[in-house]
């Protein structure tokens, strides 16, 4: 069964770049979409974007100017970069796998990123 | 963007109750809808996909229905472990969007 694990700094300064990696184990990255989703403390879920294993991306227009998602199938991971962060970007960030059904059956445990000086 | 609304936003219920949560889409999404359950501090758990398909391992007291713009999640007999927040998500069109959530509490 596939497992996903987010990793990266838990604290980022305002105006800097948030960088996270999601490591995939227990399965191949090929032929699937890989997704980032976030959830500010006490609030709802927001889809950030996804990447196909071959590199094609889709982003949320609300974040598109600041976000980059990349994939490295040789290392079995994909990554999120969000630049020019503010306190509003403080959230738990989840990575997820979009299965052939089209739905996100598998999620990482999430990682809290706080934007603060 | 396709907007999803959920009603109610908060629901007070008791063990054994039948509970229904509604999700409405701002435009038709066919059956491209998922339901998640999230408990405090935990990852969202997929319950239902394709509007009515029960995810493997999810108890049969959960069911989903609907298509187009109106969808429902029903818990036939609420159990203590079902007290949580429930979200719908549309996967018809980018950007994928979530409903604001329904908190089911005692």
Interface residues (C-beta under 8 A of the other chain):
Chain A: X44 X45 X46 X47 X49 X58 X59 X60 X61 X62 X94 X101 X102 X103 X104 X105 X107 X108 X109 X110
Chain B: X1 X32 X34 X36 X43 X44 X46 X49 X50 X55 X87 X89 X91 X94 X95 X96 X97 X98 X99 X100 X101
